[in-house]
Amino acid sequence: MDVYQEAVGYLTSQHVPAVVQTETEVMEEDVFQEEADSCPLSPLHPQSVDFPDTPTLSSPEEMLERRLMVLKCIVESEEVYLRELEALLMPMKALRASAGTSKPVLSSQQVQTVFYQVPEISDMHQSFFSGLKERLSAHCRSEPGPGEDGQMSYTGFELLVGDLFLKMVNQLGLYGGFIGNYEEAVQVVRKCTQSDPRFRTLAQSMMSNIGSDKTRTKYTFEALLYKPLDRVTKTTLVLLDLLKTTPETHQDFALLQEALRLSRSFLSGVNESSQSKRGVTLSHGMRRKLMRDGFVVDASEGERHMRHLFLYTDLLLCTRFKHATRGKQDQYRFGWFLPLAGLKLRWVADQHRPPDAQLRLHTIRTKMHLLRQQLRKHAQGSKGLAFAARSRKKLEQVELMLLTHSPAYTLELHSPSGRSHTLLLSSLYELEEWRQAIHKLTADNIETVPPDLLTLTSACVKLRMTQQPPLHSTNAVEDEMCLCGTLSVAVHSACGLQQPASVYVCVEVDGYEFCDKQATTHSSIHSLNPHWDQELQFQVDAAQELRLLCVSQADGKNDTVLGKTSVKLESKTLNERWRRQTLHLGQVDVTVSLKFSPHPLEPPSATAPLHPVFCVPIEIVTQQEGVMVPHVVRCCAEEVERRGLAEVGIYRISGSSSDINTLKSVFNSNLRDAVTRLRRADVNVVSGVLKLYIRELPEPLIPADKFQSLARSLEIQDVDSRLVSLFSVLHSCPAPNRNTFLFVLHHLQRVSERQDTNKMTLMNLATIFGPSLLRLPVAELGHIGSSMDISVEVVLQVQVVFCYLQCNNLPEAQTSLPHDTDSEDETTHM
């Protein structure tokens, strides 16, 4: 069938006329017609030049010249389309704000319906347009003057755009949601146009700047809402015209062929979907339709296999995907299915891989890093195209292997019939999206109509919204906007919790997985306003997105995701200075700071770097943690204050030495595991860990060279003058020492406030902590020993700490490093 006829048939199947000419649109200019008049080779014009299926132009140079003209026209038409989408989205914020007032123009639900998927479609085309325009601009040495043709310096083979088109086509699934929602959105627009004069005025006079002269063109709301529907049907025509002007020896040829195949598959798939949705009717008048699909790892058979998972209205279908060879259609084979009625879900995180699995991952990552470096080396010019193509194919295979063996999150599915299946996912963000989608359907208690599994599996080719596994090597765009280097994320605090909880924040980045792309903070104490001030670092390559999840942790129960969001990463907005912002994760707000340092990545390390904290100078610990007070000190103090203030003899009674040493070992290897164990440990063990950390510091918190100055300060009779002298000495200490010392003092004061219960006075606490917080210089012990015996030294240590503890206006401790920003804090609404 002719491609244009396919498009017309598609529109007809959606009950949309192929040519829209209502009374309100007669006055409007036909933008695509205007483009075609100014650009006779416009691939978006249905009567564009009919290139033969097999290129027969006189020379490759002539084909490449024609190809460049086609690409220029695509850029022009994309710019026009983006302005139309901008005009469509212009009133969205105002309408959304109005929805929260007493006299809304549209309700929140109506706003969501009218603009469903439009912002995402706009972002997709903006990314495509920016990438394509940048490559065309870089390809030209100079801009043509008025009346000139412009001199170009190119071989034609150096201009590579196939990956941009393939990435764009792989996101056409966004249009699937828009198409399914289109009729309902139009009904809302028509109904509100008739019933509300305010909306009618808006809907009948929307403006857009079109063309190089920025001519303002008038549209109706409905006309602009039709633009995405009209646009997606022409994607196949665009690719067909571009492919006809691309020589078969060009590196883009295979990529454009794949993009064309996927585009045709999507177009026919939407038609098939519209028919299948009418096939089976469930209870409550609902119909079986595809809600979500994607690639996951199935571990149900004891081994890991990549599978394509389809979530329908009433069931979950797992299939085996078989990629088509050239000229043939993709195929799916039935794996298993589970009815959604009564389905129970449980997820867990496997944070500890066995050594053999860790070694296998390191081998895969090292191979992937080598192939990535080879591709970068041969990215410039047309030399070595065959080698580059082979390297890219190998990179895809290795990344698929990594995608199969790296997942650390387990999603267990349990059916009332006793059948169970286990899925593995690499991303907690993706797992939560699956969990939410399944939970929403199971909550409706939909009955299951026995499916025709053969027919349902065969229809997956047409119905699928996800075309291939999420391989970064397939979809990556070599763009300077992507990040390559060290990305630092400082997680400060959260607010908005409905009830006190112990929560942690999970941070994920995309890009090539040469190193771990996920990290979590330690769990907070039970609080409505948890604080972490914890810095996480990622070695990233081609990163474009950051994802955050706030998770509640409960003993003996499944962790619960309280909220999630994603943030676009752009090199132009990130640099080596901290940028602070508040992110909205549903009802929870999380404050973070970001900074980025660009540099080439080193090959993956076989073992994760360990950063011990015990017996390590405090300046090193605070530097590697990005804080002023070490996490071990803060976490132990917070835990004692949470459940140990009423403990008789807290800090005086020792905990189990074996338990204390076990916690010490875990703190030296994994902060999150250590804090989790800390929450369950005996409170005297927790206090013992804090005492042990301070005692084993190579240099005391008050440096030994300050001992004599403090001893002289004690001789001052006037109390106020003595305190001034003591704090002058403290102020001269290094910042990590000074702030940690102050933090401990404030903590001990809070312990002493409960002395009627715990029997620990300030003097008792000074006696316990004095010898650890302050020590005589080792080199001077022999010299001073004759005039100061050990008992006198201990008395001085205790008296110094006691004097500090007696101060009623101790300076506050700064627990985290100052995160300087170029501007005021930003608030990101998600």
N, C-alpha and C positions, 0 to 999 in steps of 0.2 A: 504494500500500500504506500502511496506517496506520503512523504513525511508531513506535508502541510495538511493533507486530508486526515492524517492521524490527529493532528492538533484540532482540526475542526470537529472531528468525531468526539474527541475528548471533551471539548466545550459543550457539545450537544448532550453528552452523557451526564454532564453536571447541571443540565437544564439551564444553561447559559447560552444566549445567542452568540454566534461567532462574530457578529458585527453589532455593536451597541449604538443605537441612535435614538435616544429619547428626546423629548421636546426640550428638556433642560440642557441637553448636550449639543444641540444644533449650533449654538453660538460658540462652542468650544473648538479650539484648534486640534487637529489630529497630529499629535506630537510625532508619532512614528511616521506619518506621511511626510511631515516636515523634514524629519531626518532623512528619509529616503530621497526627497527632492535635493537636499544638499549633499547627499552622499550616495551616489548611484549604486555602490557596491554594498550598501548596508545589509548585513546578514539578517537584520530584523525585519526587513521588508519581504513580504511573501512573494514578490515578483523580482527578487534579486537575481543577479546574473546566474544563469544556469550552468555551473561548471560541470563538466562530465565526471562520471564516477571515477574513471581512471584519468589522472592528469595527463593532458596531451599538449601542454604549452610548449613553446619552442625550446625553452632552456630552463634549467633550475633557477637562474637569475631572474627570469621573467616571472616564474611562479612565486619566488620569494618577494619580489616587488609587489605583486598582486596581494600576497599574504599580508604584507605590511599595511596595505590600504585597508584590508578587511579588519585588521586589528585596530587601526585608527578609528574606524567607524564604530567598532564595538566599544571603545573607550568613550566616544561621543554619546552613544546611546545609553551607556551605563550612567554617565553624568546626568543626563536628562531624567532617567528613571530614579536616581537617587534624590533629585530635586522634587520629584512627584511624591516619593515616599516621605521626604521631609515635610512637604505641605500636608500630607495626610496625618503625620504625627504631631504637627504643630499644636493642635488644640488638646492633645491628650493630657498634658499636665494640668491644664486649666480645668478640664472636665473631671479629672481625678480629684483635684482639690475641691471642686464644687460638690462632689459626691458626699463629702463629709459635712456639708452644711444642712441647714433646715429646709432649703429650697434647691435641691440638686437639679442640674440639667439632665444628667444621666445618673443612674444608680451605679455603685461600684461594680456590680455584676454586669451591667450593660456596658460600662467602659471596658471591662475585661473582654467581653464578647466582641465588641466593635474592633478593638485593636489587637485581637489575639494573633500572636506570632509576627505582627508587623515590625516591632522593634528588632526582633532577631533577624528577620529577613533583611532589614535595612543594614544591620551590622555586617551580615554576611556579604552583601553586595558592596558595602563600603570597603571592606577588606580586599575583595576581589578587584575593585576599581583602583584602589591605591597601589596594589601590587603590580597590576598591569600597566598603569600609567607610569609608574616609576621605572619599569623595565624598558618601556618604549622611550622614555626621556633619556635614560642612560645610553640607549642604543644610538641616539642622534648626537652628533658632535655639535651642531648649532641649530638654532631655530631659523626657519625660513623667513626672509623679510617679505614685505608687501609685494605681491606679484611675482615672487620667486617660488621655485619648486622646492628649494631647500636641499642642501648637499648632505647626503647620508654616507657614513663610512661603516659598512657592515658586510659580512659575508652572508648574512641571513641565517646561517647555521648557529651563530652565536646567540641569537635571540631565542631564548627558551621560555615558553609560557604554558606549556602543557600541564605542568604541575598545578598552576593557578586554576586552570579550567577543571582539572580533576578534583581539586579540593572543593571548588564551588559546587560541582555536581554532586559530590559526596554529602553535601549539606542540603540537597533539595528536599530532604525529608521535612524541613521546616515548612515548605509549601504544602506538604500533605496535611498538616494541622490547619493551615490557613484555608485550604480548599474545603476540608470537612466542616469548617466553621462558617464558610462564606455566606451560605443562604441565611443562617440565623443572624449574622451580622447585618446583612442587607435588610432583613425584616425589622431589626431594632432601629436602623437608620430611618427607614420609611415610616415606621410607627411614630417615632419621636419627631420627625419632620412635620407630621400632620398634627400632633398633639401639643407641641411646645414651640411657641413663636421664637423663643431664644435660640433653640437648636435649629429651627428652620432658617433663620437668618445666617447662622454659621454654615449650615450644610449646603446652602445654595450660592455661597460666595467665597470659596476657598481659592487662594492665589498661590501661584508658583512661578519662580523666575526660570524661564526656559530660553535656551539658545545663548549664543555668545554675546548677544546684546542685552541679556538679562531682561527680555521682554516678559512682563507679568501676564500670565495666562489664567483665566478664570475657570474654575472647575466646580462641579457639585461634589458633595461628600461621596455619593454613590459611584460617581465616575472615577474618583481616585481609588476607592476601595476595589474597583474592578482591575486596576492596573497590574497588581501582582498576579492575578489570575491570567490576564492576557500575556504577561511577561513569561511565565514559566512554560507556556506552550510553545514559545519561540526559541527556547534553549537548544532544542534539537536542531533547528534550522541554523542557528549560529554555529554550532559545532560542525555541521555538515559542510557549510560554506568554507569554514576555516580548514577543515581536513582536506578539501578538494584543492586547496592552494598550498598544501604542505607536502614536500617531496617525501617519498617513502623512506629515504635514507636519513631524514631529519630525526633528531632525538625526540622531538615532540610527537612524532607520528603515532607511536604506540600508545602514548598517554592520551592523545586526542581520540584515538579509536576506542579506548576503554571508557573515556568520558562520554562519548556518543552512545556507546552500548548502555551505560548506566542511565543516561538521560532517557533513552527510548524505553528502557525497562521501567523507569519511574512513571513515565507517561502512560504506558499500558497498564502498569500496576494500579494506578489510581482508577482507571476504568474498571479493572477487575475488582478492585475494592468496593467501588460503588455498587457492583452487581452482587458481590458476596454478602454485603451488609444486609441485603434484602432476603438472603437465603434462609436464615434460621431466626425465629422469633422466640425469645425467652419470656419468662414471667414478667409481669408488670409492663408489658409492651416493649421491653428492651430487645435489641437484636445483637447477635454475636458479631463483634467487630474487633479488629486488631487495635490494642491500646498502646503497646510498646514492644519493641524488639531490640535485640543486641547480642553481642558475643560474650559468652562467659565460659569458664572452665568447669566441666562436669567431672566430679570425682566419685560418682555413684558406683562405678564398677571397680573401685580400688586403684585405678590409674587416672591420670589427668588427661582430658581430651577437650580440645576447643569445640564448643557447640554454639549453635545459633538458637537463642531462646525467644519464643513468641508468647506474649501475654495477651490472651483474648478476654472478652467480657466475662467468660465463665470458666476458663481453663488456662493452664500453663502448658505449652507444647515445646519440647526440646527436640531439635533436629540436628542431623549431621550435614554439614554444608560441603558440597563438592563443587569447586570452582570450575567453570566451563573452560574447555580448550577453545582455541581460536575458531570462531564460526559456529560455536554451539552455545546452548543455553545453560545457565547455572542449574544445579539440581539440589534437592533436599531429600534426605532419607529420614524416616521416622525414628526417633529415639525413645521417648517416653512422654506421657502426659499425666497431669494431675488436675482433678477438678478443684476449683477455687473454694467450693462450699466446704466449710469446716477446716480449711488448710491452716496449719500452725507454722509460724516462722520463728527461728532463733538464730542469732548471729553471734559469732565469737571472733576474736582477733588472735591469731597465732603469731606472737612476737618472737618466738625462739625457734629458729630453724636448726635441724641437725647439721653437724659438720659437713656431711657428704652433700647435702642440699645447698649449703652455703658455698662449697667449693664449685659445684656445678653452676650456680648463678655467677660466680666470679669469672669462670671460664667463658660463659656466654657473653657477659658484659665486656670482657677484654676483647673478644672477637668482634663484637659490635662496635667498640671504640675504634679498633683498627680499620674496619671497613668504612666507618664514618670519616676518618682522616683521609683515606684513599679517595673517597668521593669528593671531599673538599679540594684535594690536590688537583683533580681532573675536572673540576667544575667550570674552569675558564676555558674558552675556545672550543673548537670543534675537534681537536686532537683527542684521541683516546675515548671517543664516544662509545665504542663497543665495549671497552674495558669498564667504563663508568656504568654502562647499562648492566653488565654482569655483576659489578660490585653492588649496585642498588638492589638487584634481585637477591643476592646473598644477604644483604642487610635486612631485607624484608623477611627472609626465612629465619635469620637469627633472632630478629625482634619477635617473630611469632613464637619461637621456641621460648624466649624469655617471658612473653606474655602468658605462656602455658605453665611455666614452672615458678614464676615469682609471686603469684597471688598469696596474700597472707590472711585474707578475711574469708571466713566460712559462713555460708548461709544455708541453714538446714531447713528442709521443707518436710513437714509431716502431715500426711493425709489421714482422715478418720478411718479409712479402710486398712491402715497399717503400712501402706507404702510410704517410703521415705527416699529423698534424694538430697545430695549435697552439692552445692555450687560454690566455686571459689572465685573471688574477685580481688583485684589489686587495689581498688580504690574504695575507701569507706563512703565517699561522696556518691559514687555510682551504686554501691550496695544500698544506701539509704534511699536513693531514687527508686530502685526496684522494690524495696520493702514498702515504701509509701504507696506505690502504684498497686501492688498486690493487696496490701491492707485495705486500701480504699474500696477495692472490688469485693473482698471477702466480707467487709463490714456490711455490704448491701444484702448479704445472704441470698445471692442469686442461685437459682436452681441450675443444674447442669443438664443440657440436652446431649445425649450420647452423640459424639461427633463421628462423621465419616473421616477416619484418620487419613486414608489414602488421598481423598480429595482435599482435605485441610492441609496436608503436608505439601501436596503438589501446588496449592495456591500460594505457598509461602514466597515463591519467586516473584509473583506479581504483587503480593501484599506488603512485602518487607519495606521498612523505612530505613534500615541500616544495611548498606551494601556490602561491607567488608569489615574484618576485625579492625580495631582502632590502632593501626600501625602508624607510628609517627613518620617512619621512613617513606610511607606512601603518600601521606597528606602534608608533609612538612613543606613549608615555603621558605627558601633561603632569603630571609628578609632581615635587614639591619635592626628592625623593630623587635625581633626576638632576642631573648637574653641568653648570653653564654658567659658564665663566670660564677661568682659566689653571690647568692641571694640570701640576705639575712632578714629574719622575721622576729621581731621582739613582741611577744604577747604580754600585754600589761595586765588588763583586768577585764571584768565583765559585769554587767548589771542587767536588771530586768527579770531575774529569776522569780517565779511565782512562789517558791518556797525554798528554804535553805537546802543546799545540796552540795555534794562533793563532785566537782566537775573538772574536766580537762578539755583542752583545745587540740584538735587534730588539724594539721596543716599539710596540704598536698600541692605539688606543682606538676605541670605536664612537661613534655619534652622527652628527649632520649634518656632512658633509664640506665646511664652508666653508673650512677650512684643511687642510693635510696632517695626516692622522691616524696617520702612521707615522714613526718616526725610529729610527736605529741608532747605537750607539756606534762608536768607531773599533775596529779590530782590535787585539787585545793581542799582545804578543810571545809566542813559544812558551813555554808555562808550564803547570804543573799547577794553579796558583792565580792566574789572571789578575786584574788590577786595572784599573779604569777611572776611578772617581770622576768620572764624567761626568754632567752634568745635562742632561736633555732637557725641553723645554717644549712643551705642546700647548694650542691655543685650542680648547676643546670646547664643544659645545652638545648637551644631552640625552645626555651620556655616562653609561653604566651599567656598562661592562666594560673592563678593561685586560688586554691579552694580552702575554706575553713569550715570546721564543724565544731560545735560546742556539745559535749557529751557528758551526761550525768552518770556517775559511777555508783553502783549500789552493791553492797556485799551480798553474795549469794543470788543475785538477780542479773538479768541481762542489762548491759549498758543501754542507755536511751539517748538518742540524738535529739537535742533540744532545738537545734536550728542549724542551718547551713547557708553558705553563700559562696559566690565566686567573684574574683577580681581580675580584670585584664591587666597584664604586665606589659608595660611599654618602656623601652629604653629611654625615650625622651623625657619621661616623667620620673625616672628613678636614677639616682646617682649615689655617690659614696657618703652623702649626708642623709641622716635619718629623716624619713617622711612619716609623720604621725597621722593616723586617721581612725575614725570609729566606724565599724561595720555593723550593719543591722542583719542579724541572723534570725529572722522571724521576730519573736518577742524578746530575744536576747541581744544586747549590744556588746560587742567585743572591741576593745581599743588595742590597736597594734601599731608598730612602727616598721617601716620597710627601708632597706638600703641595698644597693647593688654595686658590686665591683667587677667590671668586665675583665676577663683574661681567658686564655686557652685552657682547656681542661687537661689535667694529667690523666694517665691511664688509671683505670679502677684499681683500688687497693684490695688485696686478698682478705684483709681483716679490717673491721671497723676500728678507727682510732679510739683508744681508751684514754679518758681524762680522769685519773685518780684525784681524789680531794683530800684524803687523809695523809698526813706527813708531807704535805706539799705547801710551800710558802703561800700565804693568803693572797698576795698580789697576783700570783699565777692562776690560782683558782678563780678569783673574781674576774680576771681578764678573759679566761676561757669560757666563763659562764655569762659574761657581759653584765655583771651586777656589781654592787658595792658591798653587799653582805652575802656570803655564800649560801646556796640553797639548803645545805645540810643544817646550818645554824637556824635559818628562818623556819624550815619545816619542823625541826625538833621543838623549837620554842612554841610554835603555833599549836603543835599537837599536845604539848604539856599544858598550855593554857586552855585547850579545848576540854581535856578530861583529867587533868592532873592537879589542878589548883586545890582541890579538896583532899588530895592524897597526903596522909600524915607522913612527914619526913621526906617529902619529895626533894630530890637531889642529895639527901643525906643517906637514904637507903639505896643500896646498889641493886641493880638488876642482874639477870643471868649473864655471866661473862661470855658464854658461848653464843647467846642470842645477840649480844652487843657486837661481838666480832663478826657474826654473820651479816648483820646490818651494815657494818663498816665495809665489808667486802662488796656488798651489793651497791652501796653508795659509790664505790670506786669504779663500778662498771656500768650501772644503769640507774639513772636518777628516778625515772618513773617507777620502776620496779621497787626501788628502795622506799619511795614515799608510800606506795601501796602496802608494802609490808609494815611500814611505820604505823599506818592506821590501825593495824591489827595487833601490834606488839604491846606487851605489858608497858605501862606508862613509866615504870622505873627503868626499863630497858631504853626507852626513848630518852629519858634524862641522862642515862649513862652514855649514850651515843654522843650527846652534845658535850658532856664533860670530857669524853675521850678525844673528840675532835680538837677542842681547845688545848688540852694537855699535850697532844702530839704535834702541835704546830712547831715547825723548826725554829721560828722566831715568835715570841709571845705577842699578843695583840698590842700591849704597850712595849715597844722595842726596849731591849735590855739597856741600851745606852741612855735611856731616860730615867733609870732607877735612881741615880744619885740626885737628879733634879727633883724627883718626886719626894725623896727622903728629906731634902731641904725644905720643900714646901710644907711638909708636916710640922716643921719646927716653928712656923709662923703662928703667933698666938691669936691674932685677929681672924675670926671665922671667915669674914667676907674676903679679906686679903688672901687667906689661904686658898679659898675656892678659886679666886682669880688666878693665882699661881698654878693650881692644879689643872685648870682648863687651858691655861696658856701652854703647858706641857702637852696636854692632849691634842691641842690644835696643831702642834708641830709634828704630830705623827702622820704617816701616810694615810691617804683618804680611806682605803679599804680597812686598815687597822682601826682608824678613828671611828668610822661608821659602824663596824661590827662590834666594837667595844660599847658604843652607845646603845646599839640594839640589844645587847646582852643586859646592860644595866637597866633599861626600861623593862625588859622581860622579868628580871629579878625583882624589881619594884612591884610589878603586878602580882608576882608570886607572894611577896611579903604582905600585900594587902589582905590576903586570906590567912594570916598567921594564926588567928584564933582557931582555925580549923586544921591547917597543915603543920602548925607549930614551927614554921620556918621564918624567923625574924631576919632583919637586914644583917645583923651581926652573924647569924648562923650561915647565911648565904655568902657573906664576905669571907668567912672562914673557909668555906668549901672552894670558892672560885679564886680567892686571892692568889695562892701560889701558882695557879695556871695562867692567870691573866697578866701577871707581872713577875719577872725573874731577874736575878742578878746576872750581870755579864759573866759568861763562863771563863773568859780570860782573866777576870779579876778575882775569881773566887779565892785563889791561893794568896793573892796580895792583900785582900781585905779580911781574910779569914781570922787574922789575929785580933782585929778590932771589932768584927761583927760575926758572932756565931750564928748558927742556923736558926736558933730560936728567935733572935733579934730580927733576922731577915724575914721570917714568917710573920712576925708581928707587924713589921713595916708593910708587907704585902697586904695583909688583912686590913690594916688601918687605911691604906690608900684607897682600896676598893670600897671600904665602909664610908669614907668621906664622900666619894662620888655618889654612892647609893643614897646618902642622906640629902643630897641636893634636890630641892623641890621643883626646880625649873631646868631640868636636863635638856640640852639641845636635842632636837629630833634627829634620828638617824636617817640618812639617805640610803635606801635599800637598793636602788637601781641606778644605772648610769644615766646621765642626762641625755635624752634623745633630741638633739637640736634639730630644728626643721627650718626649711627655707621660708615657710609661710605658716599661717595659723593652722591649727588642727582642721583636718577635713572630715566630713561626715559622709559616708557612702551608704545610700539607701538601696537595699536589695529586696 
